[in-house]
């Protein structure tokens, strides 16, 4: 289970790069200050957190002050896989010029659908699927 979790965490980190590149190319304007740029990246990351986990990173930290790491470090294998997919899909939507309020419901629908499917598959059966 730990190997699968680590693999999915690494995949979500790679997709995070795809996601941040889309933000950089489409949402970061030359006239933005460093603080505004940071807020743009944080806003996009928190939108995905709300879509997938139902809360922002700050809200999660407030309720989990005893835990090290962040909300994504505590995610399940299925959540990490969906997060990777959300980052990729959000990058596509950003590149299409969709505003955040347009993207959020589309991303939420994808998250719900994928989690429903993945949660219906037992972890023990994952290897059998490819056989």
N, C-alpha and C positions, 0 to 999 in steps of 0.2 A: 504494500500500500504506500509506503514512504517513497519508493522509487517512482511510482505512478504520479504521486503528488508533486515530487520534485520536477519530473518531466513536464507536467502541466504548468507548473509555476514558471519554468524556463520558457515554455511556449508563450505564455501570457506576457513575459518580459519582452520577447522578440516582437510580438504583435504590438506591444506598447510603443516600440520604435516606429512601426508603420503608422500607428495612431498619432504620435507626436510629430512625425514628418508631415502628415496631412494638416495638423494644426498649424505648424510652422509655415507651410506654404500658402494656406488659405485664410487663416484667422489672425495671424500675427502681422500687423501692419507696421510699416517703418516708423510711424510717428508714435508708437506705443512706448511708454517708459518701461524700464526693467520690472518694476512692480506690476504694471498692467500686463506685461507678458507672462509673468509668473502666475498672476490671477487667472489668465486665460487657460493656461495648462491645468491649473488646479480645478477650475470650473468644469472643464471637460472630464477630468478624472473623477471628480465628485458626481457628475451626472451619471457616469457609468456605475459608480458605487450605489447611487440611489436606485438606478434601474435594476441592478442585480441584487443588492443587499438590503435595499429599503432605507438606507441611511448614508450620510456623508462620513468621510473619514474622521472628522472632528466629533461627530455624534457617537461614532463607534468607540473612539478613544475615551470619551467621557463616561461611557458605560462599561468600559473594559480597562480601566486604569491599572489593573493588576497584571495585565498581559503585556509581553514585549512584542515588538513588531507592529504590524498594522492590520487593517481589516482583510487585506488580500492574503496576508500570511496565515490567517485563520480560516481561509476558504476551503471548502471541500474540493475533491478532485473534479466533480461535476461543475461546480461553480467556477473553478479555474479554466476549464475547457470553454464554458460559455463566455467567460470574461474575454478570453482570447478571441473568440468569434465576434463578440460585441466590439472590441477594439478595431478589428478589421472592418466590420460593417460600418462602424461610425466613421472610419477614415474614408470609406467610399461615399458615405452621405455628405461628409464635409467637402469632399472634392466635387460633389454634385451641386454644392452651394446651398444646401439645406440649412436652415437656421436651427439652433439647438432645440427650440420648442417644437419644431417639426420632427426632429430626429428622435427625441425622447420616447414618444409613443411607439415608434417603429422599433426602436431598440428594446423597449419593454416587451412588446409582443414576441420578438425573437427570443428574449431571455426566458419568458414563461414557457414558450413552446419547446425550446431546447431542454430546459430543466425538467419539464414534464416527461420528455422522451428519455433523457439520461437517467433520471431517478427511477424509471421503470426497468432499467437494466441493472441486474445484480453485478457487482464488481467481479465476482467469481466467474461470471459468464463472458466477460470481455474477451478473453483469449479465445473462447469457443466461437465468437462471432466471426473472427477471421478465418477459422478452419473450414 
